[in-house]
């Protein structure tokens, strides 16, 4: 997909990685992909990480590109990084929370490596409590209508997010640089992503 998009759109002004799954197939059991990766990690983290690597030069080519990765206020604690695949302790909530912590950390590491506002900026955000199938399945209550969820649109279109980089809207997502680098290296191994 990434290679196809890259060829078709040599210049990309904004990339929104809004991947999110909770509990895979909603059976309450740990699922893995054909590659052996825990399902929430694969969908919520590995796929956007790989896609960003394939499209980063296209975003940079715009001269004012933005990459926005959706995280969550539910992002878990960094001690969970020692069990990235949730092999020792799995629950649907733990896998989701860990994946969203990883998304925030990836965003901060992308900023550290490539952030160059206003030419290239990276942000992460919590979209708020939006009434989706995933929210109802995981938490059992509704939120704002999908139509009223505008945080990602604002972050991709408002000028103030172009002149800054490494911002996390809706919560604090700072992690230590060494932890971010360790996670980055692990994700490169798992995806074979080739960042410039």
C-alpha positions, -999 to +999 in steps of 0.1 A: +000+000+000+027+025+010+047+020-022+015+024-043+005+056-025+041+069-028+041+064-065+007+079-071+013+109-048+049+121-049+040+151-028+019+146+004+010+176+026-004+157+056-003+121+068-028+110+094-021+076+110-053+069+128-050+032+132-069+017+161-081-017+170-091-030+204-089-067+212-086-077+176-117-098+170-134-090+204-132-126+217-112-116+247-082-138+238-047-128+226-044-129+188-013-127+167-008-120+130+007-144+105+041-127+113+036-135+150+029-100+163+003-093+188-028-079+169-031-045+186+006-039+182+005-049+145-024-027+136-020+003+159+018+006+158+037-015+133+015-007+103+016+031+108+054+029+116+060+011+083+037+033+063+053+065+076+087+051+066+074+046+030+058+080+028+082+103+048+101+116+017+067+124+000+056+144+030+090+161+032+087+170-005+057+193+002+080+217+020+054+221+047+045+185+056+028+172+087+026+137+102+000+132+128-002+099+148-033+092+169-025+081+204-049+081+234-052+094+269-054+057+277-017+052+267-001+028+292+029+031+314+064+027+301+071-004+323+049-023+298+076-018+271+095-048+285+066-069+272+059-053+239+041-083+225+020-088+257+033-124+260+037-123+298+005-104+305-022-098+280-056-081+283-074-062+256-070-030+276-033-036+283-025-043+246-044-012+235-029+011+261+006-002+253+000+004+215-010+039+221+020+046+243+041+033+215+024+056+190+031+087+212+068+076+216+072+070+179+059+105+172+084+120+196+112+100+181+102+110+146+103+146+157+137+141+173+151+126+141+133+145+114+113+174+128+121+206+110+092+230+114+077+246+094+091+223+066+083+190+085+064+186+117+052+156+138+024+156+163+004+131+183-030+136+199-059+120+218-089+123+196-112+124+226-140+100+235-156+094+201-187+071+198-172+042+178-177+004+177-143+001+194-152+025+223-185+006+229-168-028+228-139-019+251-155+006+275-192+001+271-203+037+267-207+063+239-189+095+234-191+124+210-204+118+175-178+109+149-189+141+130-180+163+159-145+147+164-124+175+149-090+173+167-071+155+139-086+179+113-075+209+133-040+196+139-036+189+101-049+223+090-041+249+117-010+269+111+002+268+147+008+230+143+031+236+113+054+260+131+059+236+160+067+199+162+067+171+188+035+183+204+010+159+221-025+174+223-047+162+251-022+146+274+015+145+282+033+120+261+070+126+269+092+096+274+129+093+279+150+095+248+167+061+255+133+044+258+122+059+225+153+048+207+150+013+221+114+011+209+124+025+175+151-001+171+127-029+180+100-016+156+126-014+128+135-051+134+098-061+135+088-042+103+121-040+083+112-003+079+138+017+060+138+053+073+160+078+054 
